[in-house]
Amino acid sequence: MAGKRWTREEDAVLHQLAGVKTSEEIGLILGRTRDGVRHRINKLGLVGYLCGEHHWASKLDNTRAAMVHALFDAGFTTMEVHRMFNEPLGVTYGYLGQIKCARYRKAK
């Protein structure tokens, strides 16, 4: 048995919130189930997982992550960048290596 059809307005909300809020949070906003939201996100070809500063384990906002990338692009070593960010933010050497490899940050 099929549920109610998705409207263009709901699809627009999915385009705005996919990757920013969880499927459960979007479902509460739209009055849909978590699984229904996940299915529709996949059907629309959107990225539904949280990335960047919206991820629960993120230590840096997107601006600071861009700064880290700029420092690496300018030729700074991971150790030098670590010295710049460790004291004020508590960012580990390994976390910076992950950012450098773009595992924690994906450009949108």
C-alpha positions in Angstrom: 0.0 0.0 0.0 1.5 3.3 -1.0 1.5 6.4 1.2 0.7 9.9 0.3 2.4 11.4 -2.7 5.4 13.7 -2.4 4.7 17.3 -3.4 7.1 19.7 -5.1 7.2 21.8 -2.0 8.3 18.7 0.1 11.0 17.9 -2.5 12.2 21.5 -2.3 12.5 21.1 1.5 14.5 17.9 1.0 16.8 19.7 -1.4 17.5 22.3 1.3 17.8 20.1 4.3 19.4 16.8 3.0 22.9 16.6 4.5 22.1 19.4 7.0 19.5 17.7 9.2 18.9 14.0 9.9 16.2 12.1 8.1 14.3 11.9 11.4 14.4 15.7 11.8 13.2 16.3 8.3 10.5 13.7 8.8 9.2 15.7 11.8 9.2 18.9 9.7 7.3 17.3 6.8 5.1 14.9 8.8 6.8 11.9 7.2 8.5 8.8 8.5 12.3 8.6 8.8 12.4 5.7 6.3 10.1 7.5 3.9 12.4 10.6 3.9 15.5 8.4 3.4 13.8 6.6 0.5 12.8 9.9 -1.2 16.3 11.4 -0.7 17.8 8.4 -2.4 15.2 8.5 -5.2 16.0 12.2 -5.8 19.7 11.4 -5.9 20.5 13.6 -2.9 23.2 13.1 -0.3 21.5 12.2 2.9 24.4 11.8 5.3 25.5 14.7 7.4 28.8 16.2 6.4 31.0 19.2 7.2 30.0 21.2 10.2 26.7 19.4 10.4 28.2 16.0 11.3 27.9 15.1 14.9 31.7 14.5 15.3 32.8 17.7 13.5 35.4 19.7 15.4 35.8 22.5 12.9 33.2 24.6 11.1 33.3 24.8 7.3 35.2 28.1 7.4 38.0 26.7 9.6 38.2 23.5 7.5 38.6 25.7 4.4 41.4 27.5 6.2 43.1 24.2 6.9 42.9 23.3 3.2 44.3 26.7 2.2 47.2 26.2 4.6 47.9 22.8 3.1 47.6 24.2 -0.4 50.1 26.9 0.5 52.7 24.3 1.4 52.4 24.1 5.2 53.1 20.7 6.7 50.5 18.8 8.8 52.7 19.5 11.9 52.8 23.2 11.3 49.0 23.4 10.8 48.5 21.2 13.9 50.5 23.8 15.9 48.2 26.6 14.7 44.9 24.7 15.5 45.7 22.5 18.4 46.0 25.1 21.2 42.8 27.1 20.6 40.6 24.3 19.3 42.0 21.0 20.5 42.2 19.5 17.0 44.4 16.4 16.9 47.2 15.7 14.4 45.2 12.7 13.0 42.1 14.8 12.5 44.0 17.3 10.4 45.3 14.4 8.3 41.8 13.3 7.7 40.8 16.8 6.6 43.8 16.9 4.4 42.6 13.7 2.7 39.1 15.2 2.5 37.5 12.3 4.5 35.7 14.6 6.9 34.9 17.5 4.5 33.2 17.2 1.2 32.6 20.3 -1.0 28.9 20.9 -1.7 
